[in-house]
Amino acid sequence: MKICICPGSFDPVTKGHLDIISRAAKLFDKVIVTVMSNSAKSAVFSVEERVDFIKRSTEGMLNVEADSSEDMLLAEYARKKGACAIVKGLRAVSDYEYEFQQALMNKSLNGDVETVFLVTDSENMFLSSSVVKEVSRLGGDIRKFVPPQIHDDIVKKLS
């Protein structure tokens, strides 16, 4: 069974994330969408909320599951889960530079895992969780950016 990890902070999960997740689900037998901690970011939603958002947003994707890992390196987490790949979405060239460094580090720490980059759909190139949160905080309509299953939860928390 070919297992991949789709890691991220997912604060909150967006339609851009779901595009990458659904495309990974076509390439791998099992996709584990994993909420990871990122010391460079401070989350608005708890880990439990983010895992719940992912579960609700991917409900119809039978080979997708949601998980979290806050106390383990991604390379170790991938080894623990038996994953052969880490799938990352790229929006722009600037994403690639950072993700390339991460991919090299993960390969150094776990030689059995490959990093697969999927280029985002052009309609999602500008989309990020940070932008969604800012638009929502300022009263903008985020319906076209987030899954309908979690829209009201996001708006409620950020209003």
Contacts in CASP RR format, 6 or more apart in sequence:
PFRMAT RR
TARGET T0000
AUTHOR 0000-0000-0000
METHOD contacts of the structure
MODEL  1
MKICICPGSFDPVTKGHLDIISRAAKLFDKVIVTVMSNSAKSAVFSVEER
VDFIKRSTEGMLNVEADSSEDMLLAEYARKKGACAIVKGLRAVSDYEYEF
QQALMNKSLNGDVETVFLVTDSENMFLSSSVVKEVSRLGGDIRKFVPPQI
HDDIVKKLS
1 29 0 8 1.000
1 30 0 8 1.000
2 28 0 8 1.000
2 29 0 8 1.000
2 30 0 8 1.000
2 84 0 8 1.000
2 85 0 8 1.000
3 28 0 8 1.000
3 29 0 8 1.000
3 30 0 8 1.000
3 31 0 8 1.000
3 32 0 8 1.000
3 81 0 8 1.000
3 82 0 8 1.000
3 83 0 8 1.000
3 84 0 8 1.000
3 85 0 8 1.000
4 24 0 8 1.000
4 27 0 8 1.000
4 28 0 8 1.000
4 30 0 8 1.000
4 31 0 8 1.000
4 32 0 8 1.000
4 83 0 8 1.000
4 84 0 8 1.000
4 85 0 8 1.000
4 86 0 8 1.000
4 87 0 8 1.000
4 116 0 8 1.000
5 31 0 8 1.000
5 32 0 8 1.000
5 34 0 8 1.000
5 74 0 8 1.000
5 77 0 8 1.000
5 78 0 8 1.000
5 81 0 8 1.000
5 83 0 8 1.000
5 85 0 8 1.000
5 86 0 8 1.000
5 87 0 8 1.000
6 17 0 8 1.000
6 20 0 8 1.000
6 21 0 8 1.000
6 24 0 8 1.000
6 31 0 8 1.000
6 32 0 8 1.000
6 33 0 8 1.000
6 34 0 8 1.000
6 86 0 8 1.000
6 87 0 8 1.000
6 88 0 8 1.000
7 34 0 8 1.000
7 36 0 8 1.000
7 74 0 8 1.000
7 77 0 8 1.000
7 86 0 8 1.000
7 88 0 8 1.000
8 34 0 8 1.000
8 35 0 8 1.000
8 36 0 8 1.000
8 38 0 8 1.000
9 35 0 8 1.000
9 36 0 8 1.000
9 37 0 8 1.000
9 38 0 8 1.000
9 41 0 8 1.000
9 43 0 8 1.000
9 50 0 8 1.000
9 129 0 8 1.000
10 17 0 8 1.000
10 33 0 8 1.000
10 35 0 8 1.000
10 50 0 8 1.000
10 53 0 8 1.000
10 54 0 8 1.000
10 129 0 8 1.000
11 41 0 8 1.000
11 43 0 8 1.000
11 44 0 8 1.000
11 45 0 8 1.000
11 50 0 8 1.000
11 129 0 8 1.000
11 133 0 8 1.000
12 44 0 8 1.000
12 45 0 8 1.000
12 49 0 8 1.000
12 50 0 8 1.000
12 53 0 8 1.000
12 129 0 8 1.000
12 132 0 8 1.000
12 133 0 8 1.000
12 146 0 8 1.000
12 150 0 8 1.000
12 154 0 8 1.000
13 50 0 8 1.000
13 53 0 8 1.000
13 54 0 8 1.000
13 57 0 8 1.000
13 129 0 8 1.000
13 146 0 8 1.000
13 147 0 8 1.000
13 150 0 8 1.000
14 124 0 8 1.000
14 127 0 8 1.000
14 128 0 8 1.000
14 129 0 8 1.000
14 132 0 8 1.000
14 145 0 8 1.000
14 146 0 8 1.000
15 124 0 8 1.000
15 127 0 8 1.000
15 144 0 8 1.000
15 145 0 8 1.000
15 146 0 8 1.000
15 147 0 8 1.000
16 120 0 8 1.000
16 121 0 8 1.000
16 124 0 8 1.000
16 127 0 8 1.000
18 57 0 8 1.000
18 58 0 8 1.000
18 147 0 8 1.000
19 120 0 8 1.000
19 121 0 8 1.000
19 124 0 8 1.000
20 87 0 8 1.000
20 88 0 8 1.000
20 89 0 8 1.000
20 118 0 8 1.000
20 120 0 8 1.000
21 31 0 8 1.000
21 33 0 8 1.000
21 58 0 8 1.000
21 61 0 8 1.000
21 64 0 8 1.000
22 61 0 8 1.000
23 118 0 8 1.000
24 31 0 8 1.000
24 87 0 8 1.000
24 116 0 8 1.000
24 118 0 8 1.000
25 31 0 8 1.000
25 61 0 8 1.000
25 63 0 8 1.000
25 64 0 8 1.000
27 87 0 8 1.000
27 116 0 8 1.000
28 63 0 8 1.000
28 85 0 8 1.000
28 87 0 8 1.000
29 63 0 8 1.000
30 63 0 8 1.000
30 64 0 8 1.000
30 65 0 8 1.000
31 61 0 8 1.000
31 63 0 8 1.000
31 64 0 8 1.000
31 65 0 8 1.000
31 87 0 8 1.000
32 64 0 8 1.000
32 65 0 8 1.000
32 66 0 8 1.000
32 67 0 8 1.000
32 81 0 8 1.000
32 83 0 8 1.000
33 54 0 8 1.000
33 58 0 8 1.000
33 64 0 8 1.000
33 65 0 8 1.000
33 66 0 8 1.000
33 67 0 8 1.000
34 66 0 8 1.000
34 67 0 8 1.000
34 68 0 8 1.000
34 69 0 8 1.000
34 77 0 8 1.000
35 47 0 8 1.000
35 50 0 8 1.000
35 51 0 8 1.000
35 54 0 8 1.000
35 66 0 8 1.000
35 67 0 8 1.000
35 68 0 8 1.000
35 69 0 8 1.000
36 68 0 8 1.000
36 69 0 8 1.000
36 70 0 8 1.000
36 74 0 8 1.000
36 77 0 8 1.000
37 47 0 8 1.000
37 69 0 8 1.000
37 70 0 8 1.000
37 71 0 8 1.000
43 50 0 8 1.000
44 133 0 8 1.000
44 157 0 8 1.000
44 158 0 8 1.000
45 53 0 8 1.000
45 157 0 8 1.000
47 68 0 8 1.000
47 70 0 8 1.000
49 153 0 8 1.000
50 68 0 8 1.000
51 66 0 8 1.000
51 67 0 8 1.000
51 68 0 8 1.000
52 66 0 8 1.000
53 147 0 8 1.000
53 149 0 8 1.000
53 150 0 8 1.000
53 153 0 8 1.000
54 66 0 8 1.000
55 66 0 8 1.000
56 147 0 8 1.000
56 149 0 8 1.000
56 150 0 8 1.000
57 147 0 8 1.000
57 149 0 8 1.000
57 150 0 8 1.000
58 64 0 8 1.000
58 66 0 8 1.000
59 149 0 8 1.000
69 77 0 8 1.000
72 80 0 8 1.000
73 109 0 8 1.000
74 86 0 8 1.000
74 102 0 8 1.000
74 106 0 8 1.000
75 105 0 8 1.000
75 106 0 8 1.000
75 109 0 8 1.000
75 110 0 8 1.000
75 113 0 8 1.000
76 109 0 8 1.000
76 110 0 8 1.000
78 86 0 8 1.000
78 106 0 8 1.000
78 110 0 8 1.000
78 113 0 8 1.000
79 110 0 8 1.000
79 112 0 8 1.000
79 113 0 8 1.000
83 113 0 8 1.000
84 112 0 8 1.000
84 113 0 8 1.000
84 114 0 8 1.000
85 113 0 8 1.000
85 114 0 8 1.000
85 115 0 8 1.000
85 116 0 8 1.000
86 103 0 8 1.000
86 106 0 8 1.000
86 113 0 8 1.000
86 114 0 8 1.000
86 115 0 8 1.000
86 116 0 8 1.000
87 115 0 8 1.000
87 116 0 8 1.000
87 117 0 8 1.000
87 118 0 8 1.000
88 99 0 8 1.000
88 102 0 8 1.000
88 103 0 8 1.000
88 115 0 8 1.000
88 116 0 8 1.000
88 117 0 8 1.000
88 118 0 8 1.000
89 95 0 8 1.000
89 99 0 8 1.000
89 117 0 8 1.000
89 118 0 8 1.000
89 119 0 8 1.000
89 120 0 8 1.000
90 96 0 8 1.000
90 99 0 8 1.000
90 117 0 8 1.000
90 118 0 8 1.000
90 119 0 8 1.000
90 120 0 8 1.000
91 120 0 8 1.000
91 124 0 8 1.000
91 125 0 8 1.000
91 126 0 8 1.000
91 127 0 8 1.000
91 128 0 8 1.000
92 125 0 8 1.000
96 117 0 8 1.000
99 115 0 8 1.000
99 117 0 8 1.000
102 115 0 8 1.000
103 115 0 8 1.000
103 117 0 8 1.000
106 113 0 8 1.000
106 115 0 8 1.000
107 113 0 8 1.000
107 114 0 8 1.000
107 115 0 8 1.000
120 127 0 8 1.000
127 145 0 8 1.000
131 145 0 8 1.000
132 142 0 8 1.000
132 145 0 8 1.000
132 146 0 8 1.000
132 154 0 8 1.000
133 154 0 8 1.000
133 158 0 8 1.000
135 141 0 8 1.000
135 142 0 8 1.000
135 145 0 8 1.000
136 142 0 8 1.000
136 154 0 8 1.000
136 155 0 8 1.000
136 158 0 8 1.000
136 159 0 8 1.000
137 158 0 8 1.000
137 159 0 8 1.000
139 159 0 8 1.000
142 151 0 8 1.000
142 154 0 8 1.000
142 155 0 8 1.000
143 151 0 8 1.000
146 154 0 8 1.000
END
